[in-house]
Amino acid sequence: MAYECIKVETRGGVGLVTLDRPKALNALNAKLMAELLEAARAFDADAKIGAIVITGSEKAFAAGADIKEMQSLDFVEAYMGDFIGGWDKVGTVRKPMIAAVAGYALGGGCELAMMCDFIIAADTAKFGQPEITLGTIPGMGGTQRLTRAVGKAKAMDLCLTGRMMDADEAERSGLVARVVPATELIETAIKAAEKIAGFSQPSVIMAKESVNRSYELTLAEGIRFERRLFHSLFATEDQKEGMAAFAEKRQAQFKNR
Ligand code: HXC
């Protein structure tokens, strides 16, 4: 499949999507987001792929939604055209997605990274929700996911002042899972994804589903949900294999069954 705004490749069991609109610092437009969703869904459906990495360039993961494309929209066009309506479907991909972020992850770019399951950042990464400087606000979960990730104080600071935070601050505040030197970013993200891809896919997908449910449910309901999934995994061959391999001091050979 030929794409215009992204590059797609596989590395073993890992699907790698590179955002590729360098002249606009990977600003997100309808075409890029449709291509990203199509590529992510294709990886999701591919039994050989166990995890997905989304990355950008050295300078920018993505500098936001494309301002030049949306600047002339009026309310009726935005509302009736359901502007950005399908973009957050990236969050419905079932296999784990890692955002490997170098440079700017601003506005919709930060929101896209937050839709992934975790973020590995280069030491050059800069995160922010600068929509306020444009007379608008985040529209793809920035006020919601960022607040859950970093807490009210910092989310308010970022959304109201439009300032950026660097990789260290992002890690300290819980937005980012790891920070690595920029030269090691892709390798680190692929390695993490390969590790995930080597585990039993049903347990990986259930682990992701269960962590994500913690956003939606009370603690008691979330724990009940987790317990049902936990019990259900005893029905898999891979649970038998994983535990037998531990007891026999050998590497498990998972079959995703
Ligand atoms: C369209 C963009 C863009 C964007 C950068 N460019 N960001 N085009 N939409 N979001 C373009 C610039 O116009 C320029 O094109 C080229 O990319 C290089 O950018 P420069 O500004 O020249 O680079 P630099 O001086 O290094 O500054 C980098 C920057 C700055 C700090 C990231 O580009 C910037 O502030 N960008 C906008 C960030 C932003 O406000 N994002 C939020 C968007 S709103 P030319 O043709 O001039 O060379 C949003 C809403 C989300 O995301 C809603 C849900 C999705």
Boltz pocket constraint, residues with backbone or C-beta under 6 A from the ligand:
constraints:
  - pocket:
      binder: B
      contacts: [[A, 22], [A, 23], [A, 24], [A, 25], [A, 27], [A, 28], [A, 63], [A, 64], [A, 65], [A, 66], [A, 67], [A, 68], [A, 84], [A, 87], [A, 104], [A, 106], [A, 107], [A, 108], [A, 109], [A, 111], [A, 130], [A, 131], [A, 134], [A, 137], [A, 138], [A, 139], [A, 140]]
      max_distance: 6.0
